[in-house]
Amino acid sequence: MNREARLPLREAPEEGAVRMLEIGGHRIGLYRVSGSLYALADRCPHRGAPLCAGMVTTPIETTGGEVALGARHSIVRCPWHKWEFEIATGRSLVDTRLRVRRYAVHVEDEHVVVSLDQPT
């Protein structure tokens, strides 16, 4: 069974976008956030929704009565129940006990490599 995917770096997603991959029967979303690449399982840990079909956005933060888009991280919002997960960490913003499974991503010889065998 294939345990990793390799794609040319030029085919990696643009900033704030997702590219879907299938590795060994697992659907994985490859994201680019602040120039870095992240791979998340396409399954919301809340109710099993296809998480990567959700919108990529930046959370709204409030400080001292001011409302602004959070500059710290991007999130993916589940299309079923709108639960939000940090793309960089997989952490839920709704219930910190829940995380999306993440996979190792690295660049090698102008290719992006995503591996099922090295979860992060």
N, CA, C and O atoms as a GROMACS GRO file, in nm:
protein
  480
    1MET      N    1   0.084  -0.118   0.000
    1MET     CA    2   0.000   0.000   0.000
    1MET      C    3   0.089   0.124   0.000
    1MET      O    4   0.187   0.131   0.073
    2ASN      N    5   0.053   0.221  -0.082
    2ASN     CA    6   0.126   0.346  -0.089
    2ASN      C    7   0.108   0.424   0.041
    2ASN      O    8  -0.006   0.446   0.083
    3ARG      N    9   0.218   0.465   0.104
    3ARG     CA   10   0.212   0.534   0.232
    3ARG      C   11   0.256   0.679   0.223
    3ARG      O   12   0.262   0.749   0.325
    4GLU      N   13   0.287   0.727   0.102
    4GLU     CA   14   0.322   0.868   0.086
    4GLU      C   15   0.282   0.917  -0.052
    4GLU      O   16   0.263   0.839  -0.146
    5ALA      N   17   0.270   1.049  -0.061
    5ALA     CA   18   0.240   1.114  -0.189
    5ALA      C   19   0.351   1.214  -0.217
    5ALA      O   20   0.400   1.281  -0.126
    6ARG      N   21   0.388   1.222  -0.343
    6ARG     CA   22   0.487   1.320  -0.389
    6ARG      C   23   0.424   1.398  -0.502
    6ARG      O   24   0.367   1.341  -0.595
    7LEU      N   25   0.434   1.529  -0.494
    7LEU     CA   26   0.387   1.610  -0.605
    7LEU      C   27   0.484   1.724  -0.626
    7LEU      O   28   0.545   1.773  -0.532
    8PRO      N   29   0.498   1.768  -0.751
    8PRO     CA   30   0.588   1.879  -0.778
    8PRO      C   31   0.550   2.001  -0.694
    8PRO      O   32   0.432   2.031  -0.676
    9LEU      N   33   0.650   2.069  -0.644
    9LEU     CA   34   0.627   2.186  -0.560
    9LEU      C   35   0.539   2.288  -0.630
    9LEU      O   36   0.459   2.356  -0.564
   10ARG      N   37   0.552   2.301  -0.761
   10ARG     CA   38   0.470   2.397  -0.835
   10ARG      C   39   0.321   2.361  -0.831
   10ARG      O   40   0.237   2.446  -0.860
   11GLU      N   41   0.286   2.236  -0.795
   11GLU     CA   42   0.147   2.193  -0.787
   11GLU      C   43   0.090   2.202  -0.645
   11GLU      O   44  -0.025   2.166  -0.622
   12ALA      N   45   0.172   2.249  -0.551
   12ALA     CA   46   0.123   2.268  -0.414
   12ALA      C   47   0.018   2.379  -0.414
   12ALA      O   48   0.019   2.464  -0.502
   13PRO      N   49  -0.071   2.379  -0.315
   13PRO     CA   50  -0.176   2.481  -0.313
   13PRO      C   51  -0.120   2.621  -0.292
   13PRO      O   52  -0.012   2.639  -0.234
   14GLU      N   53  -0.194   2.718  -0.340
   14GLU     CA   54  -0.158   2.858  -0.316
   14GLU      C   55  -0.193   2.893  -0.171
   14GLU      O   56  -0.261   2.816  -0.103
   15GLU      N   57  -0.146   3.006  -0.127
   15GLU     CA   58  -0.172   3.054   0.009
   15GLU      C   59  -0.322   3.052   0.039
   15GLU      O   60  -0.402   3.105  -0.038
   16GLY      N   61  -0.359   2.989   0.152
   16GLY     CA   62  -0.498   2.986   0.196
   16GLY      C   63  -0.585   2.885   0.124
   16GLY      O   64  -0.706   2.880   0.146
   17ALA      N   65  -0.525   2.804   0.036
   17ALA     CA   66  -0.602   2.706  -0.041
   17ALA      C   67  -0.569   2.564   0.006
   17ALA      O   68  -0.476   2.543   0.083
   18VAL      N   69  -0.647   2.469  -0.044
   18VAL     CA   70  -0.626   2.328  -0.012
   18VAL      C   71  -0.616   2.249  -0.143
   18VAL      O   72  -0.680   2.282  -0.242
   19ARG      N   73  -0.534   2.147  -0.140
   19ARG     CA   74  -0.527   2.051  -0.251
   19ARG      C   75  -0.550   1.913  -0.191
   19ARG      O   76  -0.484   1.874  -0.095
   20MET      N   77  -0.644   1.840  -0.248
   20MET     CA   78  -0.678   1.709  -0.195
   20MET      C   79  -0.584   1.602  -0.252
   20MET      O   80  -0.551   1.603  -0.371
   21LEU      N   81  -0.543   1.510  -0.164
   21LEU     CA   82  -0.459   1.398  -0.202
   21LEU      C   83  -0.524   1.270  -0.151
   21LEU      O   84  -0.600   1.272  -0.053
   22GLU      N   85  -0.496   1.160  -0.216
   22GLU     CA   86  -0.539   1.029  -0.165
   22GLU      C   87  -0.413   0.946  -0.147
   22GLU      O   88  -0.336   0.926  -0.240
   23ILE      N   89  -0.394   0.898  -0.024
   23ILE     CA   90  -0.275   0.819   0.008
   23ILE      C   91  -0.322   0.692   0.079
   23ILE      O   92  -0.379   0.699   0.188
   24GLY      N   93  -0.298   0.578   0.018
   24GLY     CA   94  -0.334   0.452   0.081
   24GLY      C   95  -0.478   0.444   0.126
   24GLY      O   96  -0.508   0.388   0.231
   25GLY      N   97  -0.569   0.501   0.048
   25GLY     CA   98  -0.711   0.499   0.082
   25GLY      C   99  -0.754   0.608   0.178
   25GLY      O  100  -0.872   0.614   0.215
   26HIS      N  101  -0.662   0.695   0.220
   26HIS     CA  102  -0.694   0.806   0.310
   26HIS      C  103  -0.699   0.936   0.231
   26HIS      O  104  -0.610   0.964   0.150
   27ARG      N  105  -0.803   1.015   0.255
   27ARG     CA  106  -0.812   1.149   0.192
   27ARG      C  107  -0.743   1.249   0.284
   27ARG      O  108  -0.772   1.256   0.404
   28ILE      N  109  -0.652   1.326   0.225
   28ILE     CA  110  -0.570   1.422   0.299
   28ILE      C  111  -0.581   1.557   0.230
   28ILE      O  112  -0.575   1.566   0.108
   29GLY      N  113  -0.596   1.662   0.310
   29GLY     CA  114  -0.595   1.798   0.257
   29GLY      C  115  -0.459   1.861   0.279
   29GLY      O  116  -0.410   1.865   0.392
   30LEU      N  117  -0.397   1.909   0.173
   30LEU     CA  118  -0.268   1.978   0.181
   30LEU      C  119  -0.295   2.128   0.173
   30LEU      O  120  -0.352   2.176   0.075
   31TYR      N  121  -0.255   2.201   0.276
   31TYR     CA  122  -0.281   2.345   0.288
   31TYR      C  123  -0.150   2.422   0.286
   31TYR      O  124  -0.045   2.371   0.326
   32ARG      N  125  -0.156   2.548   0.239
   32ARG     CA  126  -0.045   2.641   0.254
   32ARG      C  127  -0.094   2.757   0.340
   32ARG      O  128  -0.191   2.825   0.305
   33VAL      N  129  -0.026   2.778   0.452
   33VAL     CA  130  -0.061   2.884   0.546
   33VAL      C  131   0.066   2.959   0.583
   33VAL      O  132   0.162   2.899   0.631
   34SER      N  133   0.068   3.089   0.561
   34SER     CA  134   0.185   3.173   0.590
   34SER      C  135   0.312   3.115   0.529
   34SER      O  136   0.420   3.120   0.589
   35GLY      N  137   0.299   3.060   0.408
   35GLY     CA  138   0.413   3.006   0.336
   35GLY      C  139   0.451   2.863   0.373
   35GLY      O  140   0.534   2.803   0.304
   36SER      N  141   0.394   2.808   0.479
   36SER     CA  142   0.425   2.670   0.521
   36SER      C  143   0.317   2.574   0.473
   36SER      O  144   0.202   2.613   0.455
   37LEU      N  145   0.355   2.448   0.454
   37LEU     CA  146   0.262   2.345   0.409
   37LEU      C  147   0.221   2.256   0.526
   37LEU      O  148   0.304   2.219   0.609
   38TYR      N  149   0.093   2.221   0.530
   38TYR     CA  150   0.038   2.136   0.636
   38TYR      C  151  -0.055   2.034   0.573
   38TYR      O  152  -0.122   2.062   0.473
   39ALA      N  153  -0.059   1.913   0.630
   39ALA     CA  154  -0.147   1.808   0.580
   39ALA      C  155  -0.240   1.762   0.692
   39ALA      O  156  -0.195   1.726   0.801
   40LEU      N  157  -0.371   1.764   0.663
   40LEU     CA  158  -0.472   1.724   0.761
   40LEU      C  159  -0.560   1.614   0.703
   40LEU      O  160  -0.586   1.610   0.583
   41ALA      N  161  -0.605   1.525   0.790
   41ALA     CA  162  -0.702   1.423   0.750
   41ALA      C  163  -0.831   1.491   0.709
   41ALA      O  164  -0.871   1.591   0.769
   42ASP      N  165  -0.895   1.438   0.607
   42ASP     CA  166  -1.022   1.494   0.559
   42ASP      C  167  -1.139   1.434   0.638
   42ASP      O  168  -1.234   1.381   0.581
   43ARG      N  169  -1.129   1.443   0.770
   43ARG     CA  170  -1.234   1.388   0.856
   43ARG      C  171  -1.241   1.472   0.982
   43ARG      O  172  -1.146   1.478   1.060
   44CYS      N  173  -1.355   1.537   1.002
   44CYS     CA  174  -1.376   1.616   1.123
   44CYS      C  175  -1.390   1.521   1.241
   44CYS      O  176  -1.471   1.428   1.236
   45PRO      N  177  -1.313   1.541   1.348
   45PRO     CA  178  -1.322   1.452   1.463
   45PRO      C  179  -1.453   1.468   1.542
   45PRO      O  180  -1.483   1.386   1.629
   46HIS      N  181  -1.529   1.571   1.512
   46HIS     CA  182  -1.656   1.593   1.581
   46HIS      C  183  -1.760   1.492   1.536
   46HIS      O  184  -1.815   1.419   1.619
   47ARG      N  185  -1.790   1.485   1.405
   47ARG     CA  186  -1.892   1.393   1.354
   47ARG      C  187  -1.855   1.326   1.221
   47ARG      O  188  -1.941   1.269   1.155
   48GLY      N  189  -1.727   1.334   1.183
   48GLY     CA  190  -1.682   1.261   1.064
   48GLY      C  191  -1.708   1.329   0.931
   48GLY      O  192  -1.699   1.264   0.827
   49ALA      N  193  -1.739   1.456   0.932
   49ALA     CA  194  -1.765   1.530   0.807
   49ALA      C  195  -1.638   1.539   0.722
   49ALA      O  196  -1.528   1.526   0.774
   50PRO      N  197  -1.654   1.562   0.591
   50PRO     CA  198  -1.538   1.586   0.504
   50PRO      C  199  -1.481   1.726   0.532
   50PRO      O  200  -1.517   1.823   0.465
   51LEU      N  201  -1.395   1.734   0.630
   51LEU     CA  202  -1.347   1.862   0.683
   51LEU      C  203  -1.285   1.952   0.576
   51LEU      O  204  -1.306   2.073   0.578
   52CYS      N  205  -1.209   1.894   0.485
   52CYS     CA  206  -1.136   1.975   0.388
   52CYS      C  207  -1.226   2.042   0.285
   52CYS      O  208  -1.180   2.125   0.207
   53ALA      N  209  -1.355   2.007   0.285
   53ALA     CA  210  -1.452   2.077   0.200
   53ALA      C  211  -1.495   2.208   0.266
   53ALA      O  212  -1.565   2.289   0.205
   54GLY      N  213  -1.452   2.229   0.390
   54GLY     CA  214  -1.488   2.350   0.463
   54GLY      C  215  -1.409   2.471   0.418
   54GLY      O  216  -1.307   2.459   0.350
   55MET      N  217  -1.456   2.587   0.459
   55MET     CA  218  -1.393   2.714   0.423
   55MET      C  219  -1.266   2.737   0.504
   55MET      O  220  -1.262   2.710   0.624
   56VAL      N  221  -1.162   2.786   0.437
   56VAL     CA  222  -1.039   2.828   0.503
   56VAL      C  223  -1.054   2.976   0.531
   56VAL      O  224  -1.086   3.055   0.442
   57THR      N  225  -1.030   3.015   0.655
   57THR     CA  226  -1.049   3.154   0.694
   57THR      C  227  -0.954   3.187   0.809
   57THR      O  228  -0.874   3.104   0.852
   58THR      N  229  -0.964   3.308   0.858
   58THR     CA  230  -0.889   3.354   0.974
   58THR      C  231  -0.989   3.385   1.083
   58THR      O  232  -1.089   3.451   1.056
   59PRO      N  233  -0.965   3.339   1.205
   59PRO     CA  234  -1.064   3.363   1.311
   59PRO      C  235  -1.074   3.511   1.347
   59PRO      O  236  -0.980   3.588   1.332
   60ILE      N  237  -1.191   3.546   1.396
   60ILE     CA  238  -1.213   3.682   1.445
   60ILE      C  239  -1.169   3.687   1.590
   60ILE      O  240  -1.206   3.601   1.670
   61GLU      N  241  -1.091   3.788   1.624
   61GLU     CA  242  -1.042   3.804   1.761
   61GLU      C  243  -1.086   3.939   1.814
   61GLU      O  244  -1.101   4.035   1.740
   62THR      N  245  -1.107   3.944   1.944
   62THR     CA  246  -1.143   4.071   2.008
   62THR      C  247  -1.039   4.103   2.114
   62THR      O  248  -0.995   4.016   2.189
   63THR      N  249  -1.001   4.231   2.118
   63THR     CA  250  -0.906   4.279   2.219
   63THR      C  251  -0.949   4.417   2.262
   63THR      O  252  -0.952   4.510   2.182
   64GLY      N  253  -0.981   4.431   2.388
   64GLY     CA  254  -1.018   4.562   2.441
   64GLY      C  255  -1.130   4.629   2.365
   64GLY      O  256  -1.126   4.750   2.344
   65GLY      N  257  -1.230   4.552   2.322
   65GLY     CA  258  -1.343   4.608   2.250
   65GLY      C  259  -1.322   4.620   2.101
   65GLY      O  260  -1.417   4.650   2.028
   66GLU      N  261  -1.201   4.595   2.052
   66GLU     CA  262  -1.171   4.600   1.910
   66GLU      C  263  -1.190   4.461   1.849
   66GLU      O  264  -1.150   4.361   1.909
   67VAL      N  265  -1.249   4.456   1.732
   67VAL     CA  266  -1.269   4.330   1.661
   67VAL      C  267  -1.181   4.331   1.537
   67VAL      O  268  -1.180   4.428   1.461
   68ALA      N  269  -1.106   4.222   1.517
   68ALA     CA  270  -1.016   4.214   1.401
   68ALA      C  271  -0.998   4.070   1.359
   68ALA      O  272  -1.025   3.977   1.436
   69LEU      N  273  -0.954   4.051   1.235
   69LEU     CA  274  -0.919   3.917   1.191
   69LEU      C  275  -0.789   3.877   1.260
   69LEU      O  276  -0.694   3.955   1.265
   70GLY      N  277  -0.786   3.756   1.312
   70GLY     CA  278  -0.667   3.708   1.381
   70GLY      C  279  -0.553   3.687   1.284
   70GLY      O  280  -0.570   3.626   1.179
   71ALA      N  281  -0.439   3.738   1.318
   71ALA     CA  282  -0.323   3.725   1.230
   71ALA      C  283  -0.238   3.604   1.267
   71ALA      O  284  -0.143   3.571   1.196
   72ARG      N  285  -0.271   3.537   1.378
   72ARG     CA  286  -0.186   3.430   1.428
   72ARG      C  287  -0.196   3.301   1.348
   72ARG      O  288  -0.096   3.232   1.330
   73HIS      N  289  -0.314   3.269   1.298
   73HIS     CA  290  -0.329   3.139   1.233
   73HIS      C  291  -0.451   3.137   1.141
   73HIS      O  292  -0.541   3.220   1.153
   74SER      N  293  -0.451   3.041   1.051
   74SER     CA  294  -0.568   3.019   0.965
   74SER      C  295  -0.640   2.895   1.016
   74SER      O  296  -0.580   2.809   1.081
   75ILE      N  297  -0.768   2.889   0.987
   75ILE     CA  298  -0.850   2.777   1.032
   75ILE      C  299  -0.928   2.720   0.914
   75ILE      O  300  -0.945   2.785   0.812
   76VAL      N  301  -0.973   2.596   0.932
   76VAL     CA  302  -1.068   2.537   0.838
   76VAL      C  303  -1.196   2.515   0.919
   76VAL      O  304  -1.194   2.465   1.031
   77ARG      N  305  -1.308   2.554   0.858
   77ARG     CA  306  -1.438   2.546   0.925
   77ARG      C  307  -1.515   2.427   0.868
   77ARG      O  308  -1.539   2.420   0.747
   78CYS      N  309  -1.553   2.333   0.954
   78CYS     CA  310  -1.625   2.213   0.912
   78CYS      C  311  -1.754   2.252   0.840
   78CYS      O  312  -1.829   2.337   0.888
   79PRO      N  313  -1.781   2.189   0.724
   79PRO     CA  314  -1.901   2.225   0.648
   79PRO      C  315  -2.032   2.179   0.713
   79PRO      O  316  -2.138   2.229   0.677
   80TRP      N  317  -2.027   2.084   0.807
   80TRP     CA  318  -2.151   2.035   0.867
   80TRP      C  319  -2.196   2.117   0.988
   80TRP      O  320  -2.308   2.167   0.990
   81HIS      N  321  -2.110   2.131   1.088
   81HIS     CA  322  -2.152   2.196   1.213
   81HIS      C  323  -2.071   2.321   1.245
   81HIS      O  324  -2.085   2.378   1.353
   82LYS      N  325  -1.987   2.363   1.152
   82LYS     CA  326  -1.909   2.488   1.162
   82LYS      C  327  -1.804   2.487   1.272
   82LYS      O  328  -1.758   2.593   1.314
   83TRP      N  329  -1.764   2.369   1.319
   83TRP     CA  330  -1.654   2.363   1.414
   83TRP      C  331  -1.528   2.409   1.341
   83TRP      O  332  -1.512   2.383   1.222
   84GLU      N  333  -1.439   2.476   1.413
   84GLU     CA  334  -1.319   2.534   1.353
   84GLU      C  335  -1.193   2.468   1.408
   84GLU      O  336  -1.184   2.438   1.528
   85PHE      N  337  -1.097   2.445   1.319
   85PHE     CA  338  -0.971   2.379   1.355
   85PHE      C  339  -0.854   2.459   1.299
   85PHE      O  340  -0.857   2.499   1.183
   86GLU      N  341  -0.752   2.481   1.382
   86GLU     CA  342  -0.629   2.546   1.335
   86GLU      C  343  -0.562   2.453   1.234
   86GLU      O  344  -0.544   2.334   1.262
   87ILE      N  345  -0.525   2.505   1.121
   87ILE     CA  346  -0.461   2.423   1.019
   87ILE      C  347  -0.320   2.382   1.064
   87ILE      O  348  -0.280   2.268   1.041
   88ALA      N  349  -0.246   2.472   1.126
   88ALA     CA  350  -0.108   2.442   1.165
   88ALA      C  351  -0.097   2.337   1.276
   88ALA      O  352   0.000   2.262   1.280
   89THR      N  353  -0.196   2.332   1.366
   89THR     CA  354  -0.186   2.242   1.481
   89THR      C  355  -0.290   2.131   1.480
   89THR      O  356  -0.273   2.029   1.547
   90GLY      N  357  -0.399   2.149   1.404
   90GLY     CA  358  -0.510   2.054   1.407
   90GLY      C  359  -0.603   2.074   1.525
   90GLY      O  360  -0.703   2.005   1.536
   91ARG      N  361  -0.572   2.168   1.613
   91ARG     CA  362  -0.648   2.191   1.736
   91ARG      C  363  -0.784   2.252   1.708
   91ARG      O  364  -0.798   2.341   1.625
   92SER      N  365  -0.885   2.201   1.779
   92SER     CA  366  -1.020   2.256   1.769
   92SER      C  367  -1.030   2.386   1.847
   92SER      O  368  -0.976   2.397   1.957
   93LEU      N  369  -1.097   2.484   1.790
   93LEU     CA  370  -1.121   2.609   1.862
   93LEU      C  371  -1.247   2.598   1.947
   93LEU      O  372  -1.271   2.682   2.033
   94VAL      N  373  -1.327   2.493   1.925
   94VAL     CA  374  -1.452   2.473   1.999
   94VAL      C  375  -1.428   2.386   2.121
   94VAL      O  376  -1.475   2.418   2.230
   95ASP      N  377  -1.356   2.276   2.105
   95ASP     CA  378  -1.330   2.181   2.212
   95ASP      C  379  -1.184   2.140   2.203
   95ASP      O  380  -1.147   2.061   2.116
   96THR      N  381  -1.101   2.193   2.291
   96THR     CA  382  -0.957   2.171   2.281
   96THR      C  383  -0.916   2.025   2.302
   96THR      O  384  -0.799   1.991   2.283
   97ARG      N  385  -1.009   1.939   2.341
   97ARG     CA  386  -0.978   1.796   2.352
   97ARG      C  387  -0.974   1.729   2.215
   97ARG      O  388  -0.919   1.620   2.200
   98LEU      N  389  -1.032   1.794   2.114
   98LEU     CA  390  -1.037   1.737   1.980
   98LEU      C  391  -0.930   1.797   1.890
   98LEU      O  392  -0.902   1.917   1.896
   99ARG      N  393  -0.872   1.712   1.808
   99ARG     CA  394  -0.773   1.755   1.709
   99ARG      C  395  -0.796   1.677   1.581
   99ARG      O  396  -0.838   1.562   1.583
  100VAL      N  397  -0.767   1.741   1.470
  100VAL     CA  398  -0.767   1.674   1.341
  100VAL      C  399  -0.631   1.605   1.327
  100VAL      O  400  -0.529   1.660   1.367
  101ARG      N  401  -0.632   1.486   1.273
  101ARG     CA  402  -0.505   1.415   1.253
  101ARG      C  403  -0.421   1.490   1.150
  101ARG      O  404  -0.470   1.527   1.044
  102ARG      N  405  -0.294   1.511   1.184
  102ARG     CA  406  -0.201   1.580   1.095
  102ARG      C  407  -0.096   1.481   1.045
  102ARG      O  408  -0.068   1.380   1.109
  103TYR      N  409  -0.039   1.512   0.931
  103TYR     CA  410   0.063   1.427   0.872
  103TYR      C  411   0.186   1.509   0.838
  103TYR      O  412   0.177   1.629   0.811
  104ALA      N  413   0.301   1.443   0.841
  104ALA     CA  414   0.428   1.510   0.812
  104ALA      C  415   0.434   1.554   0.666
  104ALA      O  416   0.392   1.481   0.576
  105VAL      N  417   0.486   1.674   0.645
  105VAL     CA  418   0.504   1.730   0.511
  105VAL      C  419   0.646   1.785   0.504
  105VAL      O  420   0.691   1.854   0.595
  106HIS      N  421   0.716   1.754   0.397
  106HIS     CA  422   0.846   1.817   0.375
  106HIS      C  423   0.870   1.832   0.225
  106HIS      O  424   0.805   1.768   0.143
  107VAL      N  425   0.964   1.919   0.192
  107VAL     CA  426   1.000   1.943   0.052
  107VAL      C  427   1.134   1.876   0.028
  107VAL      O  428   1.230   1.894   0.103
  108GLU      N  429   1.139   1.797  -0.080
  108GLU     CA  430   1.259   1.721  -0.115
  108GLU      C  431   1.275   1.724  -0.267
  108GLU      O  432   1.186   1.680  -0.340
  109ASP      N  433   1.386   1.774  -0.314
  109ASP     CA  434   1.415   1.778  -0.459
  109ASP      C  435   1.300   1.840  -0.538
  109ASP      O  436   1.254   1.784  -0.637
  110GLU      N  437   1.253   1.958  -0.494
  110GLU     CA  438   1.145   2.031  -0.562
  110GLU      C  439   1.013   1.954  -0.566
  110GLU      O  440   0.929   1.979  -0.653
  111HIS      N  441   0.994   1.862  -0.472
  111HIS     CA  442   0.868   1.789  -0.458
  111HIS      C  443   0.818   1.802  -0.314
  111HIS      O  444   0.896   1.805  -0.220
  112VAL      N  445   0.686   1.810  -0.299
  112VAL     CA  446   0.624   1.806  -0.167
  112VAL      C  447   0.598   1.659  -0.137
  112VAL      O  448   0.543   1.587  -0.220
  113VAL      N  449   0.639   1.614  -0.018
  113VAL     CA  450   0.619   1.476   0.024
  113VAL      C  451   0.530   1.476   0.148
  113VAL      O  452   0.562   1.541   0.248
  114VAL      N  453   0.419   1.403   0.141
  114VAL     CA  454   0.328   1.386   0.254
  114VAL      C  455   0.330   1.239   0.290
  114VAL      O  456   0.311   1.153   0.203
  115SER      N  457   0.353   1.208   0.418
  115SER     CA  458   0.368   1.070   0.460
  115SER      C  459   0.265   1.030   0.566
  115SER      O  460   0.243   1.103   0.663
  116LEU      N  461   0.201   0.915   0.545
  116LEU     CA  462   0.109   0.860   0.645
  116LEU      C  463   0.186   0.801   0.762
  116LEU      O  464   0.132   0.792   0.872
  117ASP      N  465   0.309   0.762   0.740
  117ASP     CA  466   0.387   0.693   0.843
  117ASP      C  467   0.450   0.787   0.945
  117ASP      O  468   0.508   0.740   1.043
  118GLN      N  469   0.439   0.916   0.923
  118GLN     CA  470   0.500   1.011   1.015
  118GLN      C  471   0.398   1.114   1.060
  118GLN      O  472   0.410   1.232   1.026
  119PRO      N  473   0.296   1.071   1.138
  119PRO     CA  474   0.200   1.171   1.185
  119PRO      C  475   0.268   1.271   1.277
  119PRO      O  476   0.366   1.238   1.345
  120THR      N  477   0.218   1.393   1.278
  120THR     CA  478   0.278   1.496   1.364
  120THR      C  479   0.190   1.524   1.482
  120THR      O  480   0.223   1.608   1.566
   0.00000   0.00000   0.00000
